[in-house]
């Protein structure tokens, strides 16, 4: 943290990000130039536990806290330092009004405000409580707006669901009441219990499917019961006997068959009159049509069950819907992966076919017997240069995939940055001014020197193209920095060296910021770049335990920051600077056992070694090599083995030989090995493919002169 940012409090993750942010790339300017009012407002925002965002200046430059970053979802961290209108384009008009009112000194407050946001790349309906207040500067004038944002989406949706359930229940209750109020009397009766005779009206008789005339001549109970549905008869008789025994009110529902042969629901309502001694005397009553009521009640009971089922299974259905959603997202990610693989393979094929075209054409010309020596040398140089370019391309692919076999070493990063800055003067053109701001304080990292230098050059070339070949490129080194969370990757509180490159180019659009590190993604013209340069930077950074970040604003340039873990050492020596001068590549008849499963490569390697002055024997696999070496080494003075082979691999062979024959040196070679990428070389010398005859001769002459390392048990 710089001295000028010391005024900011902790503020959690966003506090660290704000302190590390390059505010010079925004209208707010460098953090040490901020006014006291802005500093106070930012401090208040960072310390608040509720979601707060500060919109500063006429453009509403956004500075927010940890709670707001959770609300922002996938828009974080790109929102930080952006203009509010560009950060939330889907609600630009709403925020325009907020800034107008706030900068005029007014306040705004919204409760359960409904908005549609695109926090995760798709429209999302949300509800929020929003409160906006102006922030005054030293002169007492509104200089910004502070917004308190509390999302209420879950509560609003729950209330809406509750209201819908209550409305449905009320609907059924109203229908039931309507049916009850519309119930019609469809008959009356008087039963003389002493004489056991019914006197009924014509409507009663018709309701039971009887001759209306029977009602006046003493209808018997058996005749009435005969038309009741067989399933309801026993219940009806029991209800009648019960009310006769006790007296008083009576009500019972049952089905009766009418003259059309169909059954209908009716309800009998009456009362049994008793004598003072308890003897039942009479049983008068009325019949009510309850067919509609029964239908409504039945409908009310599917409805109630449905609501209960809805309530009981709501959580389960939400989980099931989430699991659809997850499967869909998995399918989308898989589709995106396949698209990326297709893009990757297509790009590799395109670039390698270009390189192979140069090689093929050059070889065709070299076969001509009448080719002048000058032109022969030109074509040989073209083949050699093209092979180097192909090797660099595969190196970038492996770096992007984080599969390269790195050679990490401790070095003074400041010295390397200064060296790269000096070298860039000749690489990126005379019209670009290169400035190096590097402290003299020692700062050491442990990384692959070659890949580190390549990463800086790739970022510098990218900056050159962004400036159209003219501008200022500034390299900065800051030690003892924490690494913020970057594009969804977790940050770290340990010490990191931050190497940044800032250009004065046209800037990067928000749409392109998230795709810069994708393989073969480029904004350049066709043929102007492979799109792998920044992918190499990202792969190298992640494989080295760090990350790379980018900030930009339109027409204000861009800053790429490479974070690499810092190490504490009293003194460190750059091995690349103290390496001994290489010896001559010629051999002196030493016996070399070549272990290579590929026939063409095995034959070619043995031929190269013979031309270099070595005696060679070729083994097609590690098992055959062990047989040839035997217990005493078989007279061989060095083993030259490929790493990736069927059965026992080259690294396992080297470790086995370190146990059996510790004085026998081993030289490994590989174009790529996941074992080396994950575990390293375990101290064995490694020659990367493709290698030249000169490289093989120099490395082999050095290896022959020293023993192999002790094996790691």
Beta strands, then each sheet from edge to edge (+ up, - down):
strand 1: 52-56
strand 2: 61-64
strand 3: 108-117
strand 4: 124-136
strand 5: 142-151
strand 6: 185-192
strand 7: 197-200
strand 8: 248-257
strand 9: 263-274
strand 10: 280-289
strand 11: 408-412
strand 12: 432-438
strand 13: 444-448
strand 14: 471-483
strand 15: 492-502
strand 16: 547-552
strand 17: 558-567
strand 18: 591-595
strand 19: 615-619
strand 20: 638-642
strand 21: 665-670
strand 22: 685-688
sheet 1: 2+ 1- 5+ 4- 3+
sheet 2: 7+ 6- 10+ 9- 8+
sheet 3: 11+ 13- 17+ 15- 14+ 12+
sheet 4: 11+ 13- 17+ 16-
sheet 5: 19+ 18+ 20+ 21+ 22+
end
